[in-house]
Amino acid sequence: MKVSAIQLPILLGNRLHNVTTMERMVNDAAAMRPDVIVLPELWTTGFYPRPIQRFSDLDGDSIVKNMSRLAEKYMVNIVAGSVPVNRNGKIYNSSYVFNRSGHLVTTYDKVHLFSPSGEAKDFAAGNRAVTFMLDGIKCGLAICYDLRFPEFIRKLALEETSVLFIPAAWPIERILHWDTLIRARAIENQMFVVAVNGISDPDDNDFHLGGSSAIIDPWGEILAQGSTNKLEGEAIQANLRIAMQYKIHETIDVFKDRRPEIY
């Protein structure tokens, strides 16, 4: 599975700019013929303008139509980061996944809302974990703050997830946490992690997105990593050799050696 992670340069509250930039960067990434293209969290808006209702997508109609078109056009699977979606009068931080034919594969609503920023005051929390198949490979989704809950990621691992996609809007002042946690989740769960952060100019947004997107193998090796200061954005690519996961399971079988009856 060849993956392209797009570290978008995001302007707070400027949907037109962000969507235009996304389409250009998806076009460029598609030229490299990846199997999957991945976007960051809240890429249409940044994290996040208020009131978020003004920037939300009613029932996800706009994002589904646009990303379905791009997936079909380039014949590529797309993990479309996340966007604010107004569903039944509630706003969700929602991720959509599309296959090469442009069909919607699954939707995931962010489960863990970031209390220090008051995210729960503006968004409703999701209530389920999600796994899905892309090109015959089992994948999972987590969004940003979900990363800090290892038991949530372990649930996905126990469902035999091979690739975990993590769209995020992670600030530069906590980028050490990001770098550490995404590698830890890959190592402890023996899965590939595709962690995609946005990047932003500190002069344009008090919430300075820190970049440092990364593609990590189940041994914790970084296959590709984005910059923390390339403000024009970039795409990183790596080829995920899924068979490696099985070899690591044979080397250190943490799932066989677990003692869940104790904890």
C-alpha positions as CSV (number, residue, x, y, z in Angstrom):
1,M,0.0,0.0,0.0
2,K,1.6,3.2,-1.2
3,V,0.4,6.2,0.9
4,S,0.6,9.9,0.4
5,A,0.0,12.1,3.4
6,I,-0.7,15.8,2.6
7,Q,0.4,18.3,5.2
8,L,-1.8,21.1,4.2
9,P,-1.1,24.8,4.9
10,I,-4.3,25.9,6.6
11,L,-5.7,29.4,6.9
12,L,-8.1,29.7,9.8
13,G,-11.7,30.2,8.7
14,N,-10.7,30.6,5.0
15,R,-12.6,27.7,3.4
16,L,-12.1,28.8,-0.2
17,H,-8.3,29.0,0.2
18,N,-8.1,25.7,2.0
19,V,-10.3,23.8,-0.5
20,T,-8.4,25.3,-3.4
21,T,-5.1,24.4,-1.9
22,M,-6.3,20.9,-1.1
23,E,-7.4,20.3,-4.7
24,R,-4.0,21.4,-6.0
25,M,-2.0,19.3,-3.6
26,V,-4.2,16.2,-4.2
27,N,-3.7,16.7,-7.9
28,D,0.1,16.8,-7.4
29,A,0.0,13.8,-5.0
30,A,-2.1,11.7,-7.4
31,A,0.6,12.1,-10.0
32,M,2.8,9.9,-7.8
33,R,0.2,7.1,-8.2
34,P,-0.4,6.4,-4.5
35,D,-3.0,3.9,-3.3
36,V,-4.2,6.2,-0.6
37,I,-4.2,10.0,-0.1
38,V,-4.7,11.3,3.5
39,L,-5.7,14.8,4.7
40,P,-5.4,16.4,8.2
41,E,-8.0,17.3,10.8
42,L,-10.4,20.2,10.2
43,W,-8.6,21.1,7.0
44,T,-11.4,23.2,5.6
45,T,-11.5,25.6,8.6
46,G,-8.4,25.2,10.8
47,F,-8.7,24.5,14.5
48,Y,-11.1,26.3,14.7
49,P,-13.1,29.4,14.0
50,R,-16.2,30.2,16.1
51,P,-19.1,29.9,15.9
52,I,-18.2,26.6,14.1
53,Q,-21.8,26.2,13.0
54,R,-21.1,28.9,10.3
55,F,-18.4,26.7,8.8
56,S,-20.1,23.3,9.1
57,D,-21.1,21.1,6.2
58,L,-24.8,20.2,6.3
59,D,-25.0,16.4,6.5
60,G,-21.5,16.2,5.0
61,D,-23.1,16.8,1.5
62,S,-20.4,19.1,0.3
63,I,-17.4,17.1,1.5
64,V,-18.9,13.8,0.2
65,K,-19.6,15.3,-3.2
66,N,-16.2,16.9,-3.6
67,M,-14.0,14.1,-2.3
68,S,-16.0,11.4,-4.1
69,R,-15.3,13.3,-7.3
70,L,-11.6,13.5,-6.6
71,A,-11.3,9.8,-5.6
72,E,-13.0,8.7,-8.8
73,K,-11.1,11.2,-11.0
74,Y,-7.7,10.0,-9.8
75,M,-8.8,6.4,-9.0
76,V,-7.3,6.6,-5.5
77,N,-8.6,5.9,-2.0
78,I,-9.0,9.0,0.0
79,V,-9.0,9.4,3.8
80,A,-10.4,12.9,3.8
81,G,-9.1,14.1,7.1
82,S,-12.0,15.6,9.0
83,V,-14.4,18.5,8.6
84,P,-17.1,20.0,10.8
85,V,-20.4,18.4,9.9
86,N,-23.9,19.5,11.0
87,R,-26.0,16.4,11.5
88,N,-29.4,16.6,13.1
89,G,-28.6,20.0,14.6
90,K,-25.3,18.8,16.2
91,I,-21.8,19.5,14.9
92,Y,-19.4,16.6,14.6
93,N,-15.7,16.5,13.8
94,S,-16.1,13.9,11.1
95,S,-13.8,11.9,8.9
96,Y,-14.9,10.4,5.6
97,V,-13.2,7.6,3.6
98,F,-13.7,7.0,-0.1
99,N,-12.6,4.1,-2.3
100,R,-11.1,4.4,-5.8
101,S,-14.6,4.4,-7.4
102,G,-15.5,7.4,-5.3
103,H,-17.9,5.4,-3.1
104,L,-18.1,6.4,0.6
105,V,-16.6,3.5,2.6
106,T,-17.1,4.8,6.1
107,T,-17.6,7.8,8.4
108,Y,-16.0,8.3,11.8
109,D,-16.9,11.0,14.3
110,K,-14.1,12.0,16.7
111,V,-14.7,10.2,20.0
112,H,-12.4,12.2,22.4
113,L,-13.0,15.9,22.3
114,F,-10.2,18.2,23.5
115,S,-11.4,19.7,26.8
116,P,-8.6,22.3,27.2
117,S,-9.9,24.1,24.1
118,G,-13.6,23.6,25.0
119,E,-14.1,21.4,21.9
120,A,-17.0,19.7,23.7
121,K,-18.9,23.0,23.9
122,D,-18.9,23.2,20.1
123,F,-18.9,19.6,18.9
124,A,-20.8,16.5,19.8
125,A,-18.7,13.4,20.5
126,G,-18.8,10.3,18.4
127,N,-19.8,7.0,20.1
128,R,-18.0,4.3,18.1
129,A,-14.6,3.1,16.9
130,V,-14.3,2.4,13.1
131,T,-12.4,-0.1,11.1
132,F,-12.7,-0.6,7.3
133,M,-11.1,-2.2,4.3
134,L,-9.1,-0.5,1.6
135,D,-7.7,-2.6,-1.2
136,G,-8.1,-5.7,1.0
137,I,-6.2,-4.2,4.0
138,K,-7.9,-3.6,7.3
139,C,-7.6,0.0,8.4
140,G,-8.7,2.2,11.4
141,L,-9.2,5.8,12.1
142,A,-8.4,8.1,15.1
143,I,-8.6,11.9,15.1
144,C,-5.9,14.0,16.9
145,Y,-6.8,13.9,20.7
146,D,-7.8,10.2,20.3
147,L,-4.1,9.5,20.0
148,R,-3.7,10.2,23.8
149,F,-6.0,7.3,24.7
150,P,-3.9,4.1,24.1
151,E,-6.9,1.9,25.1
152,F,-8.8,3.3,22.2
153,I,-6.1,2.5,19.7
154,R,-5.6,-0.9,21.3
155,K,-9.2,-1.7,20.6
156,L,-8.5,-1.1,16.9
157,A,-5.4,-3.3,17.1
158,L,-7.4,-6.1,18.7
159,E,-9.6,-6.0,15.7
160,E,-6.6,-6.8,13.6
161,T,-6.0,-3.3,12.1
162,S,-2.9,-3.1,9.9
163,V,-2.9,0.6,9.1
164,L,-4.1,3.4,11.5
165,F,-4.8,6.8,9.9
166,I,-4.6,9.8,12.3
167,P,-5.7,13.1,10.9
168,A,-4.7,15.9,13.3
169,A,-4.6,19.6,14.1
170,W,-1.6,19.4,16.6
171,P,0.0,22.6,17.8
172,I,3.7,23.3,17.5
173,E,4.2,23.8,21.3
174,R,3.2,20.1,21.9
175,I,4.9,18.7,18.8
176,L,7.2,16.6,21.0
177,H,4.2,14.8,22.4
178,W,2.9,14.2,18.9
179,D,6.2,12.8,17.7
180,T,6.4,10.5,20.7
181,L,2.8,9.3,20.8
182,I,2.5,8.4,17.1
183,R,5.6,6.2,17.3
184,A,4.5,4.7,20.6
185,R,1.1,3.8,19.1
186,A,2.8,2.1,16.2
187,I,5.3,0.1,18.4
188,E,2.9,-1.0,21.1
189,N,0.2,-2.1,18.7
190,Q,2.5,-3.4,15.9
191,M,0.7,-1.5,13.2
192,F,1.5,1.1,10.5
193,V,0.6,4.6,11.6
194,V,-0.1,7.4,9.0
195,A,-0.3,10.6,11.1
196,V,-1.2,13.7,9.2
197,N,-1.0,17.1,10.7
198,G,-1.7,20.5,9.2
199,I,0.7,23.4,9.2
200,S,0.0,27.1,9.7
201,D,1.8,30.4,9.9
202,P,2.0,31.6,13.5
203,D,1.3,35.2,12.2
204,D,-2.1,34.1,10.8
205,N,-3.4,32.0,13.6
206,D,-2.9,31.9,17.4
207,F,-3.2,28.1,17.2
208,H,0.0,27.3,15.3
209,L,-0.3,23.9,13.6
210,G,3.1,22.2,13.9
211,G,3.3,19.9,10.9
212,S,5.7,16.9,11.5
213,S,3.3,14.5,9.8
214,A,4.8,11.0,9.7
215,I,4.4,7.5,8.3
216,I,5.7,4.9,10.7
217,D,6.1,1.2,10.4
218,P,5.2,-1.4,13.1
219,W,8.8,-1.4,14.4
220,G,8.6,2.3,15.1
221,E,10.8,3.3,12.2
222,I,9.9,6.6,10.5
223,L,9.4,5.9,6.8
224,A,8.7,9.6,5.9
225,Q,8.3,12.8,7.9
226,G,7.1,16.3,7.2
227,S,8.7,19.5,8.2
228,T,7.7,21.7,11.1
229,N,8.4,25.0,9.2
230,K,7.6,24.4,5.6
231,L,4.7,26.8,5.6
232,E,3.7,26.2,1.9
233,G,2.8,22.6,2.9
234,E,4.1,19.3,1.4
235,A,3.2,15.7,0.7
236,I,5.1,12.8,2.1
237,Q,5.0,9.3,0.7
238,A,5.9,5.8,1.8
239,N,5.2,2.2,0.7
240,L,3.7,0.1,3.5
241,R,4.8,-3.5,3.3
242,I,2.0,-5.1,5.2
243,A,3.7,-8.5,5.4
244,M,6.2,-6.8,7.8
245,Q,3.4,-6.6,10.4
246,Y,3.1,-10.4,10.5
247,K,6.8,-10.9,10.9
248,I,6.9,-8.6,13.9
249,H,4.0,-10.4,15.4
250,E,6.0,-13.6,15.1
251,T,9.1,-11.9,16.7
252,I,7.4,-10.3,19.7
253,D,3.8,-11.5,20.0
254,V,2.4,-9.0,22.5
255,F,-1.1,-10.0,21.6
256,K,-0.6,-13.6,22.6
257,D,1.3,-12.6,25.7
258,R,-1.4,-10.2,27.0
259,R,-3.0,-10.8,30.4
260,P,-6.3,-9.0,30.1
261,E,-7.8,-11.0,33.0
262,I,-5.5,-8.9,35.3
263,Y,-6.0,-5.5,33.7
